[in-house]
């Protein structure tokens, strides 16, 4: 008798499980039917939904919440409210019901109420991870600190959710450009099943943007092992190798990125980095083209005009170097137009003048040195405590007076000597030698032999082996 009873109870349990599973499958199929009918036949959808939650299913919270969600997902908020009320009647303290009500509030653009309801779900079940995650998602933009706090709360309550929490935190930090914290959060779950290909991409970018180029490159290389034609990982390989000054590897990555990557689209930053790489390899003509391509993608990146100017300077094409420098300079705010920057323009004019032939390009050469001098005047006005601008004025005027007949550079060299002697610092001795050489030669031409001898003697006091000074002194007969 006892054996028959045990057998009967076992059979009953098996049937009950089978019945429950079949019922669940039935209502899941019903949910699918409602979802398809909402758009095509909303009346029939409502009839089916009402029939589905009749009888014993009036207390089936999972079923009722699923029905409500079907309408919520379809944007039918009034109908969602109707089934929310049915779910609340079945079990108001079920956290799934609170989450549903919060989601409806969020759909109505009421994030404050939504978060109150997510908090309510947590009150009903402190292990309700969905509520923590939804709460954090609401605040991820408006108050990321509060979102992180809620995620940390979930981690303390349920340590097994650590990888999910770390992933959510990484996404928040990444979206707020806190790449150091994002990289740290990604590192905690990147080796777990929770990590996706997109997570690996963002982790690599976070490391790159945090200047952890070696680590970023490792992630990129790992990605390329899986797919050598990955545009994003070839891009990162080019970026990181360029920053690490691994130029041969960067060039290979650039070729793969631009010529052998699937679905690659190119941004201004891609061409900018390619320009940096080519510049480092002294391929200045190609670098200039890369920078121009970058500007064609984003004309607001006006700092690239300066890179183009630098490229032309390296090619000794000073006309274009000056043109692009002025283009760049014209985009700057007044506070960014520093004396040091203006000084660079003066040196371009000086280099242009020096590159021109004194016999066949006399007028252009003179114009270049006059322009250099006028720029150095401005620098000197802005930096009256520095001798540098005056020194370059002296050099420019010396080039305007190559025979030293007019002594155009003399007052400038004398002013530099005065400034340097006041410093009482031997590190400027080379500057003094240049000044004394010009002043000694000018005095010699003017037959001011005693004055000239004094300058050459000063040079020998600084540099006893100076051949020019010795030669000059040998020719002076007092």
C-alpha positions, 0 to 999 in steps of 0.5 A, spaced: 500 500 500 505 504 501 509 503 495 502 504 491 502 511 494 509 513 493 508 511 486 501 515 485 505 521 488 511 521 484 506 520 478 502 526 480 508 530 481 510 528 474 504 530 471 503 537 475 510 539 472 508 537 465 502 540 466 505 547 468 511 546 462 505 545 457 501 551 460 507 556 460 509 554 453 501 555 451 502 562 454 508 564 451 505 562 444 499 566 446 504 572 447 507 571 441 500 571 438 498 578 441 505 581 439 503 580 432 496 582 432 497 588 436 498 592 429 494 588 424 488 587 429 488 590 435 481 588 438 483 581 437 489 582 440 486 585 446 481 579 446 486 574 446 490 578 452 484 578 456 482 571 455 490 569 456 489 572 463 483 569 466 481 563 471 488 561 474 492 565 470 489 571 474 495 570 479 500 569 474 504 575 475 510 573 470 504 572 464 501 578 466 507 582 466 509 579 459 502 581 456 503 588 459 510 589 456 508 586 449 503 593 449 509 597 452 514 595 447 509 596 442 508 603 444 501 602 447 501 605 454 494 605 455 493 598 454 500 597 458 497 601 464 491 596 464 495 590 464 499 593 470 493 594 474 492 587 473 499 585 475 498 589 481 492 586 483 495 579 483 501 581 487 503 588 488 509 586 492 512 582 486 519 586 484 517 585 477 511 589 477 515 595 480 520 594 474 514 594 469 511 600 472 518 604 472 519 602 465 512 605 463 514 611 467 520 612 463 517 611 457 512 617 459 519 621 460 518 621 468 525 618 470 524 620 477 518 616 478 521 610 474 527 610 479 523 611 485 519 604 482 526 601 481 528 602 488 521 599 490 523 593 487 529 593 490 526 594 497 521 588 495 527 584 493 534 586 495 537 581 490 533 584 484 539 585 479 535 588 474 532 594 478 539 596 480 541 596 472 535 599 470 536 605 476 543 606 474 542 606 466 537 612 468 542 616 471 548 614 467 548 621 463 545 625 468 548 623 474 554 618 473 556 618 480 549 616 483 549 610 477 556 608 479 554 608 487 547 603 485 552 599 481 557 598 487 551 597 491 549 591 487 556 588 487 556 588 494 549 585 495 551 579 490 558 579 488 556 574 483 554 579 478 561 583 478 562 582 471 555 585 469 556 591 474 563 592 471 561 592 464 555 597 466 560 601 469 565 601 464 560 603 459 558 609 463 565 611 464 567 610 457 561 615 455 563 620 460 570 620 457 573 618 463 578 613 460 582 611 465 576 608 470 573 605 463 579 601 462 580 599 469 573 597 469 573 593 462 580 590 465 576 586 470 571 583 466 574 583 459 576 575 460 569 573 462 564 570 458 560 577 459 565 581 454 563 582 447 567 584 441 564 591 442 567 591 449 574 589 446 574 594 441 572 600 447 577 597 452 582 598 446 580 605 445 580 606 452 587 604 453 589 608 447 585 614 449 589 613 456 595 613 453 596 606 455 599 604 448 602 598 449 596 595 452 591 597 447 596 594 442 596 588 445 588 588 445 588 590 438 593 584 436 589 579 439 583 582 435 587 581 429 588 574 430 581 573 430 580 577 424 586 580 420 581 584 416 578 588 422 578 595 420 577 598 427 583 593 430 588 595 424 586 602 425 588 602 433 594 598 431 596 604 426 595 609 432 598 605 437 605 603 433 605 610 431 605 613 438 610 608 440 614 610 435 614 603 432 614 606 425 615 600 421 609 596 424 605 602 424 606 603 416 604 595 415 598 597 420 596 603 415 597 599 409 592 594 412 587 599 414 587 603 408 587 597 403 585 591 406 580 592 411 573 590 411 567 596 411 573 601 413 570 608 413 576 613 414 575 619 419 580 625 419 583 622 425 585 616 421 589 621 416 591 625 421 595 619 424 597 617 417 600 624 417 604 623 423 607 617 421 609 619 414 612 625 418 616 621 422 618 617 416 620 624 413 615 623 407 613 630 408 610 630 401 605 624 402 604 627 410 602 633 407 597 630 402 594 626 408 593 632 412 589 635 407 585 629 406 584 629 414 582 637 413 577 634 407 574 630 412 573 635 418 575 642 416 574 645 423 581 641 425 585 647 423 591 645 427 593 641 421 594 647 417 600 648 422 602 641 420 602 642 413 606 648 414 611 644 417 611 639 412 613 645 406 618 648 411 622 641 411 621 641 403 624 648 403 618 650 400 617 656 404 612 660 400 607 654 401 610 654 408 608 661 410 601 661 406 599 655 410 602 658 417 598 664 415 592 660 414 593 657 421 594 663 424 588 666 422 584 661 425 587 662 432 584 666 438 588 672 440 590 669 446 593 663 442 597 668 438 603 667 442 610 671 441 613 664 440 608 662 435 609 669 431 617 668 432 616 661 428 613 666 422 619 670 422 624 664 422 620 662 415 621 669 412 628 668 414 629 661 411 626 663 405 630 669 404 636 665 405 634 660 400 633 665 394 639 667 390 642 673 392 644 675 384 638 673 380 632 673 386 635 680 389 628 683 390 624 677 393 630 676 397 630 683 400 622 682 401 623 676 405 628 679 410 624 685 411 618 681 412 622 677 417 625 683 421 618 686 421 615 680 425 621 680 429 619 687 431 613 684 433 616 679 437 620 684 441 615 688 443 611 682 446 617 680 449 621 686 451 625 682 456 628 677 451 634 678 447 632 673 442 627 677 437 633 682 437 638 677 435 634 675 429 633 682 427 640 683 427 641 677 423 635 679 418 638 686 417 645 683 416 642 679 410 639 686 408 646 689 408 651 683 406 657 687 405 656 690 412 657 697 408 651 700 412 652 697 419 644 695 419 645 690 424 650 694 428 645 697 433 641 690 434 648 686 436 650 692 440 643 691 444 644 683 444 651 684 447 648 689 453 642 684 454 647 678 455 652 681 459 647 683 464 646 675 465 653 674 467 652 666 464 657 663 460 652 659 457 651 665 452 658 665 450 656 663 443 651 668 442 657 673 444 662 671 439 657 672 434 655 679 436 663 681 437 664 678 430 659 682 426 661 688 431 669 687 430 668 686 422 664 692 421 669 696 426 675 693 421 671 696 415 670 703 418 678 703 420 676 703 427 682 698 428 682 699 436 675 698 437 675 692 432 681 689 436 677 690 442 672 685 440 676 680 437 680 680 444 673 679 447 672 673 442 679 670 444 678 671 451 671 666 450 674 662 445 682 662 445 682 657 439 678 662 435 681 662 428 677 668 425 679 672 431 686 670 430 686 672 423 683 678 424 688 681 429 694 679 425 691 683 420 690 689 424 696 694 425 695 699 430 
